[in-house]
């Protein structure tokens, strides 16, 4: 019996010592079976599903959906589901912006480097719309019906391809063939500051109203010429003004004046450059005179167009003028096309750097019938710091394109 007891004790001790069930950290035995240790540990990966609002986003005065004006660009970058996508738009004297591409390049957010967002642009048709349903692809009439007539500020003149609705004065709709090609919400735009002393005549299909005299006039723009007629549209007040390269002409009024001047923007194209010019005219009695000489405001070259990934032919400027007592401020938008074959599909839209044109108020010759066919650029002085010295000579040679 004693031998059997010893063998039993040895077996029990072996079972206790060879057991595979070790206590866990809390001192309790691990009850897993021998086959459980072969199972792979289950790891739950974090979800890759997007968290937050999804398109279509709401276009409002403070931004587009989750992309707000005034937010830090670095914060907006961190929120992008597809990771950082940022480009530098840098052309000296024209544009200096960091641009974030979001929503498969359908939304662009831009601002100064290491600063906050100063504009949000929409170039895709389905990604965003206003509360009233306006989106890229809407017609001009749709925008006016939903957001009100174009802003009426005598101290502000716009390229007619830009539409700024009166209800949202910091929203710019870029038009191409009568439809919205891009929508830009930007900071810094304000509502009209005062009521006009002279009410401009209502615009027609062919002309816009102006107060070049206190009687009111209509300005008709041709391809390369401008005609100024009375408010009845019948009689001409001056010989037609022939201006090759005409981009647009619009009335513009200084706060200290009771009547408008005529601001004229032209563009001269060379094989490797494009240059935009501004000149200003006003009536002196019955004569139309130039009060601000044709002045270069922006220039692009084939080389610096490629800096922003575009060909020169696919880059366009949409300019906005603001009258000040001593200067005219110029700003606006730069756009590039998604394809040379698609003249209405915009790839990029960026707010450009401001430029100023001084009001020199030089004594300029009247634009008479005999010289009405002379181009505005051929009358312009060379653009130099002493440009005013050449202004008195109407026979001075035309401006030379600046070197890229």
C-alpha positions, 0 to 999 in steps of 0.5 A: 500500500505504501508503494501505491501511495508514493506512485499516486503522489508522484502522478498528482505532482506531475499533473500539477507541475505539467499543467498548461493552465497558468494563472493570469495576472489576476491570479485566476487560472487561464481556462483556454483550451490547448487549441485556443492558443493557435488562433490569431488575435483579432485586431480591429482597424480604424474605420476609413469611412469619411466622417462629416458632411458630404456633397453637395455642400451649401454655398454661403457667404462664409464659405462652402460646406466645411471649407470656411473663409478665415480658417487656417489653411493648415487646419483645412489640410488636416481635414482632407480625406485624401491627404494634403493636396496643395499648390503654389500659384506664384507669378510676380505682380499677378498672383501669390496664393497657396491653393488646396485642392479638395473634393477631387479638384472640384473645390479650391481653397486659397490664401496667403502662405501659412495664413488663413483661407481668403477664398473658396471656389467651386468648379464642379457642377455637383459638389456644391450649390446655394440654398436656392439651388444655384450651382456651376452650370446655372444660367445667368438668369437663374442667378439673378432670379435666385440671388437678386440683380447684379450689385449696383455700386458706382464706385465699382466696375466689373468685367461683364463676365463676372456677376456679383449678386446684390444679396451676396456681394462677396460671391462672384459667378464667372460666366462663360456662354451665359452659364456659370463656369465657377463660383468664388466666395471671397473675403473683403467685398462690401455692399455699396456705400452710398446712393448715387447722385445721378441714377444711371439709365437702365441697361439694354441688351446692347448698352449699359447705363452711365452718368458721364454727364448729369443727363445720363448716357448709354455706353454701347460696346462693339468688338473694338469700339465704344459708342456713347449715346444719350439716354434715349439711345438715339443721338451720339454724344461723341464720335465712336472711340476705336480701341483695339484689344478692348476687354470691357468698358464701364462707368466708374465714379469717385466718391468725391464726384457727382458723375462717372468716368469711363474706365476702359480695360484692354489686352494686347497679345504678343506671341509670348505674352499677354498684357492688360491695360487700364485707361480712363476718360471723361467728358470735358464739356462736349469733348471726351478726354483721357484723364488717366493714361493707358497704364499696364496693370498685369502681364503674363508670359508663356514662361510664368504661365507654365509655372502654374501648370498652364499654357498662356492661351488657357489663362484669363483674367477677370478684372474688378475696378474700385475707385478711390480718391487718388487711385483706382484699385484693380483686382479680380480672378485668374482662371485656367482651362481644364482643356484647350478644347473646352473653353467653358470648363475651368480647372483653376480659379484664383484671386489675384494680387491687387494693383493700383493705378494713380489718378494723375489728372494730366492734361490730355488731348480731346478725342476728336472725330479725326483721331477717333480711329487711333487705338488707345494703346497707340496713344498711351505713354511708355510705362515708366516711373516718369510716364506722366511726362510723356502724356502731354505728347499725343504722338508718343509711341505706344507701350512696349511689352514688359519683359517676362 
